[in-house]
């Protein structure tokens, strides 16, 4: 099995003080895609270049303490792609892609952190711009290579993907336009929501994020907003899934999928 984890850290310094490295040592994923690193290169130097023997590759935000993504891997990539739009969202540190290419196969693992629009209309419009831009990027990528995109997508696709769906119909993360974008990504672009491929009917057990308000975690009032989005050939190799909740490293839970193949 090739085990691939996705986790929004809500700050790498915070997550590592809560036992992240010890868990990685124990669970031993081949690769972990992380989001919201909330650090810059000087903060990482000498401390976070590696975690539990995994080598990190980063896309930092220009703004200190904000956003940022990384991929930690046991396998050396053939290439590292940092960013996708060359502008607004690259400045926010939202995309890093590791390529593992051989003469027989072109394959990528991507860690991406989609914007949240929950802070107001300005950020919601930025989220819509991100969705509109990354859509053709993924279409073009899919024509050239197999890939798995892991990340905090900040969209709950269906009613079963969040506890209080009726109360969130007009809120960012469950807006009709966002859900329609996800539907198009899966139906027209042809990517596969790997967790749903393995667990088509799961409800409460599928949540990966909980608000810090109102005892949401204790009451499991959660959302499923963290994904593995894969090309069909890669999704077909998915065999196992786990959302790890025995420890709490951030306001998100790690989502791990085992794929029946090796790099």
N, C-alpha and C positions, 0 to 999 in steps of 0.2 A: 504493500500500500504506500502511496504518496499522500502524506497528511498535510493539509493546507488549512491554516487558521486565519480568521479575520477578527480584529478587535479594535474598537475605538478606545483609545487609552484615556482620553480626557486628561492628557498630560503625562508624558513619559516619566517624569520625576515622581509624580504622584503614584502612578501604577506600580513602579518598581519598589516603592516603600510599602506597598500592600501585598507583596509576595509574587509579583509577576515572574521574576527570574526563576524562583524556586519551582513554580508551576511549569514553566517551560522546560526546566531540567527534568522534571518528572514526566511530562506528557510527550516531550521530544517530537514536536512537529518538524517536518522537513522544511517548512517555510511558514512564516507568519506575516500577514499584511496588517499594518497598524495605521490608524488615523488619529487625528488630533494629537500629534506629538507635542505641540505647544513648546517648541524649543528651536533654537537656531544652532548653526554649526559650532560656535564656541561652547555652547552648553553640552553638546554631544561629545566633543573631543575629549579623549581620555577617560570617558565613562560609558557612553552608550553606543560606541561603534559596533560592539558586539553584545548580544544577550544570549546567555546559556549556550555559547559556542556557535551561534548563528551570526553571520555577517550582515550588517545593516547597509542599506542603500536608501538615500533620503531625498525628499523634495521639501525644502523649508519654505515657509511663508516669509515675505519681507517684513511683515509686522511682527514684532516680538510677542511671544506668548500666545500665538494664534495659529490655528489650523496645523498644517504640516502632515505629511504622510511618509511612510517608510515600508520597506520590505526587508525582513531578516531571513536569510536562507543558508542552508548547508551546502548548496551547490553554486559554484561560480557561474554567473551569467555570461553569455557571449556579448551582451550589450546592455546598457542601461539608458532608458529614455526618461528624461525628467521634463514633465509638463506636456500639454497637448495643444494649447491655444495660442501660445506666444504672447499673451497679453494679460487681460484682467484676471483670469483665474490661475494662470501660472504664477502671478505675483502672490496669490493666496496659498500656494503650496498644496495643490489638490490632486496630483497625479504623478505616480512613478511606475514605470513598466520595466520589468526584467525580461530579457529575451534569452531563450535557451535554444539556440538554433544548431541543427546538424544538417548534413547533406540530405537526410531523409525527412526532416521535419522542421517546421517553423512554429515555435510555441512561445507564448508570453504569459507571465503572471503580472497582474496590475493591482496596485492598491490605490483607491480613489476615495476622496471625501467630498461628497456632494454638498452644496450649500444648504443651510437651513433658512427658511423664511419666517421663522417664528418670532423674530424680533421686530418685524414691521414690514410695511409695504415695500420699502426700498430694497430690503434683502430678499423679499419674495420675488421681486422683479429680477434681481440678480440670479436667483435660483432658476427662473424661467429661461434666462439667457444661457445659463450653464447647460440646462437640459437641451435647449435648441442647438447648442454648439457641439456638445459631446455626442449627440445622436449620429450625425454624419461621420464623425471621427470613428465611432465604433463600427459603423457600416463599412467604411473603407478598410479598417483593420481586419474585419472578419473575412474580407475577400482575399487577404494576403496570408493570414496565419490563424492557427488555433489559439485561443486564449481563455483564461479565467480571470474575470474582474472581481476582486473582493473589495468590499467597502461598506461604509455607512452611507447609504443612498438617501436617507432622510425622507423616504416615502413608504408608507404602508399601502400595499397594493389592494387588498381585499378586506372586507369587513372582518373576516376571521383573523386578520393580521394585527388587530389591536383590540383591547378590552372594551373601551368606551367609544365604539365607532359612531354611534348616533350623536354623541356630544362633540364630535370632531369633524363633522361634515364640512364645516366652513373654516377649518384650521389648517395651517400649513403642515404638510406631511400627509394629509388625507384629502386634499382638494381634488375635485373632478379632473382638472387639467393635469395634475401630477399623476394621478392614477391612470389616466388615458395615455400619458407618455409611457408609463411602464407597460401597459397593455401593448402598445405599438412596438416597444423594444422586444417583447417576447413573441409577438405574433408576426410582425412585418420584418423586423430586423432578424429575428430568428434566434435570439439568445435564449438560454434556459435558466430559469430560477432553480438552482440545484437543490436547495432545501425542499422546495415544493415538489420537485421531481421525486424526492425520496419520501416526503411526508405530506401527501396532498391534502390531508384533512386535519392536520394538527392545528389547534387553536391556542389555548393558554400556554402550552408547552413550547410554543414557537417563538415567544417574545425574546427580544435581545436588548431592549432598552427600556428603562423606567425613569420617570421624572424623579427628581430629588424632593418633590413636594408631596405632602399628604400621605406618607407611608406607602407610596406607590409600589415599591419593591416588596415590602412585607405583604401587601395585599395582591401582588402580581397584577397590578393595573399597568400593563406594558404594551409595547409596540414591537412589531417585527420590522426593523428598518435596516438591518445588516444582512448582506447578501453575498453569495457566490453566483455570479452571472457568467455562464460559460457557453462557448460554442457547442453545438449539438454533439460533436464527436467526443469532446471532453466530458460533457454532462453524462453521456452514456456510460462512462467509466466510473461514475460516482457510486460508491457502495455503502458508506456509512456516514452518519451525521451525528454531531453532538453539540448541544448548547450547554456550556459548562457553568453551573450555578453554585457549586460547592463553596467557592470563594468569590469575593467581589473586588475586582481590581479597579473598576470604574463604574460609571452609570450604565455601561454596556456589558454584555456577556460575550465571551469568546465563542465563535461559531466555527467548528472544525468539520471538514469533510475529508473522508478517505477515498482516494481515487485508485483504481486498480491498474496502476502503471508505475513506471519509474522514469526519472529524468535520465 
